[in-house]
Amino acid sequence: MKLTLVTGLTGLVLLATIVELLRRRQLREKYGMLWLGLLFVVIPLSLFPRLLDGVADLLGVASGVSLVLFLGIVFLLLVCIHLSWEVSALEEETRTLAEEIALIRAEFEADRAAREELVSRDG
């Protein structure tokens, strides 16, 4: 009973934290919705841990708790893969932007040198 209470309270604290991060715009909505969706599944399961026993029996898993643990690991792996994909995309975008800035800077320096040469010839 104590574990159920601690788990439920932890879920509620996490829910309040996610809502506050969203309210302060420190967490993007797409990630906030992901975590809120997870919490809306986990909080009832923490308060009523026997809810998944029927599904676990249907899938041949020993208990609902084991099924939740397995699904949690799969969920975290999927989140890690998604974040790795986003970091890779951001690195590619950063590299492209750095190359474009270098080209613009080189073009600007060449124009400045050409202008200074014209001024020195005329002046």
LOBA-307095 format. One record per residue (C-alpha): residue number from 1; x, y, z. Coordinates in steps of 0.2 Angstrom, whole numbers, always signed. Example, Ala and Ser with C-alpha at 12.3 -4.5 7.8 and 13.67 -1.06 7.14 Angstrom:
BEGIN
+-----+-------+-------+-------+
|   i |  east | north |    up |
+-----+-------+-------+-------+
|   1 |   +62 |   -22 |   +39 |
|   2 |   +68 |    -5 |   +36 |
+-----+-------+-------+-------+
//
This chain:
BEGIN
+-----+-------+-------+-------+
|   i |  east | north |    up |
+-----+-------+-------+-------+
|   1 |    +0 |    +0 |    +0 |
|   2 |   +14 |   +12 |    +4 |
|   3 |   +23 |    +9 |   -13 |
|   4 |    +6 |   +13 |   -22 |
|   5 |    +5 |   +29 |   -12 |
|   6 |   +23 |   +34 |   -15 |
|   7 |   +21 |   +30 |   -34 |
|   8 |    +5 |   +39 |   -36 |
|   9 |   +12 |   +55 |   -27 |
|  10 |   +28 |   +54 |   -37 |
|  11 |   +17 |   +53 |   -53 |
|  12 |    +8 |   +69 |   -47 |
|  13 |   +24 |   +78 |   -43 |
|  14 |   +30 |   +74 |   -60 |
|  15 |   +14 |   +80 |   -68 |
|  16 |   +15 |   +96 |   -59 |
|  17 |   +33 |   +98 |   -64 |
|  18 |   +29 |   +95 |   -83 |
|  19 |   +14 |  +107 |   -82 |
|  20 |   +25 |  +120 |   -74 |
|  21 |   +39 |  +118 |   -87 |
|  22 |   +26 |  +119 |  -101 |
|  23 |   +19 |  +135 |   -93 |
|  24 |   +36 |  +143 |   -92 |
|  25 |   +40 |  +138 |  -110 |
|  26 |   +55 |  +128 |  -104 |
|  27 |   +49 |  +112 |  -112 |
|  28 |   +42 |  +111 |  -129 |
|  29 |   +24 |  +106 |  -132 |
|  30 |   +28 |   +90 |  -142 |
|  31 |   +39 |   +83 |  -128 |
|  32 |   +27 |   +90 |  -114 |
|  33 |   +12 |   +81 |  -122 |
|  34 |   +23 |   +65 |  -123 |
|  35 |   +27 |   +65 |  -105 |
|  36 |    +9 |   +70 |  -100 |
|  37 |    +2 |   +56 |  -110 |
|  38 |   +14 |   +44 |  -101 |
|  39 |    +9 |   +51 |   -84 |
|  40 |    -9 |   +50 |   -88 |
|  41 |    -6 |   +31 |   -91 |
|  42 |    +6 |   +28 |   -76 |
|  43 |    -3 |   +37 |   -62 |
|  44 |   -19 |   +26 |   -63 |
|  45 |    -8 |   +11 |   -65 |
|  46 |    +2 |   +16 |   -50 |
|  47 |   -14 |   +18 |   -40 |
|  48 |   -22 |    +2 |   -46 |
|  49 |    -8 |   -10 |   -51 |
|  50 |   -20 |   -24 |   -55 |
|  51 |   -27 |   -15 |   -70 |
|  52 |   -15 |   -24 |   -82 |
|  53 |   -15 |   -41 |   -75 |
|  54 |   -28 |   -47 |   -87 |
|  55 |   -18 |   -40 |  -102 |
|  56 |    -2 |   -48 |   -95 |
|  57 |   -11 |   -65 |   -94 |
|  58 |   -17 |   -63 |  -111 |
|  59 |    +1 |   -59 |  -117 |
|  60 |    +9 |   -73 |  -106 |
|  61 |   +18 |   -61 |   -95 |
|  62 |   +19 |   -66 |   -77 |
|  63 |   +12 |   -50 |   -70 |
|  64 |    +6 |   -33 |   -74 |
|  65 |   +20 |   -25 |   -65 |
|  66 |   +32 |   -35 |   -77 |
|  67 |   +23 |   -29 |   -92 |
|  68 |   +24 |   -11 |   -86 |
|  69 |   +42 |   -12 |   -83 |
|  70 |   +45 |   -20 |  -100 |
|  71 |   +34 |    -7 |  -109 |
|  72 |   +43 |    +7 |   -99 |
|  73 |   +60 |    +1 |  -105 |
|  74 |   +54 |    +0 |  -123 |
|  75 |   +46 |   +18 |  -121 |
|  76 |   +63 |   +25 |  -115 |
|  77 |   +73 |   +16 |  -129 |
|  78 |   +61 |   +24 |  -142 |
|  79 |   +63 |   +41 |  -133 |
|  80 |   +82 |   +39 |  -134 |
|  81 |   +81 |   +35 |  -153 |
|  82 |   +70 |   +50 |  -156 |
|  83 |   +81 |   +62 |  -147 |
|  84 |   +97 |   +54 |  -156 |
|  85 |   +88 |   +57 |  -172 |
|  86 |   +84 |   +75 |  -167 |
|  87 |  +102 |   +79 |  -161 |
|  88 |  +108 |   +72 |  -178 |
|  89 |   +97 |   +83 |  -188 |
|  90 |  +102 |   +98 |  -177 |
|  91 |  +120 |   +94 |  -180 |
|  92 |  +118 |   +93 |  -199 |
|  93 |  +108 |  +110 |  -198 |
|  94 |  +122 |  +118 |  -188 |
|  95 |  +135 |  +112 |  -200 |
|  96 |  +126 |  +118 |  -215 |
|  97 |  +123 |  +135 |  -207 |
|  98 |  +141 |  +137 |  -202 |
|  99 |  +146 |  +133 |  -220 |
| 100 |  +134 |  +146 |  -227 |
| 101 |  +141 |  +159 |  -214 |
| 102 |  +159 |  +155 |  -220 |
| 103 |  +154 |  +157 |  -238 |
| 104 |  +145 |  +174 |  -235 |
| 105 |  +160 |  +180 |  -224 |
| 106 |  +172 |  +175 |  -238 |
| 107 |  +161 |  +184 |  -251 |
| 108 |  +160 |  +200 |  -240 |
| 109 |  +179 |  +200 |  -237 |
| 110 |  +182 |  +199 |  -256 |
| 111 |  +169 |  +213 |  -259 |
| 112 |  +178 |  +224 |  -246 |
| 113 |  +195 |  +220 |  -253 |
| 114 |  +189 |  +225 |  -270 |
| 115 |  +181 |  +241 |  -264 |
| 116 |  +197 |  +246 |  -254 |
| 117 |  +207 |  +243 |  -270 |
| 118 |  +195 |  +254 |  -280 |
| 119 |  +196 |  +268 |  -267 |
| 120 |  +215 |  +267 |  -267 |
| 121 |  +217 |  +268 |  -286 |
| 122 |  +204 |  +283 |  -287 |
| 123 |  +210 |  +292 |  -271 |
+-----+-------+-------+-------+
//
